[in-house]
Amino acid sequence: MWLTDTQKIGVGITSAGVMFLMLGSMLFFDGPLLALGNILFLTGITFVIGPQKTYYFFARRNKSTIREERC
């Protein structure tokens, strides 16, 4: 599978975001590192799959809430 240059940059940004999230977790949930990790992760995902698919992924309706309300 071939990646475009934008997708390659997105993979790098996403992996940096994951690393910041792991580092923030290891340092007793350091807030600024976790925030930076979240921003980098979301930016990288947007570069990899595109802004429209990213929006649809995070804005979709959660169907599990109906099952949770029944219990």
N, C-alpha and C positions, 0 to 999 in steps of 0.2 A: 504494500500500500504506500503510495507516494503522498508526501505532505507538501503543501505549498510553503513558501517562506513565512507567511503570516502564521500558519499552523505550527511551524517549527518554533517560532518565537513564543507562541501560546503555550507550547509544551514546556518550554524553559521557564516561563512565568508561572505556570501552574505548579511545576516542581519546586520552584523557589517558595511559592505560597505554602505548599505542604511542609517544606522544611521549616519555615517560620512558625507554622502551627505546631509542629512537633517540638521545636525549641521552646516555644511559649508554654507548652504543656509541661515540658521537663523542668522549666524554671518556675514551677508552682503557679501556673496559669497567669503569666505576666501579661497584663492587659494590652500594652502597646504592641508586643510581638504577635499576639493573637489577632489584633485588629489589622496589622500589616499583612499577616498571613491570609486573612479573609479577603482583603482587597486584592491581593495578588492572585489568589486562587480564582476568584470570580472573574477577574480581568483575563486570566489565562484561559479559562473555560470559554469565555466569550470569543477570544481569538481562535480557539480550536474549532468550535462547532458553529460559530456565527451568532450575531446578536439576536436574530429572530428565534432561533432554536433555543438559545439560552433563556429568553423571555418565556417561551412556552413551557420550558422545563420547570422553571421556578414559579410560574403563575398558574400552573394547572390546578384544577380543583382536586382536593384530597378526598378520595372515595372511602377511606377508612374511618372517617369521622362518623359516618352513618352507623357502622358496625360498633363503634365505641359507645355511641349513645344508647344502643340497645342493651348493653351489658349492665 
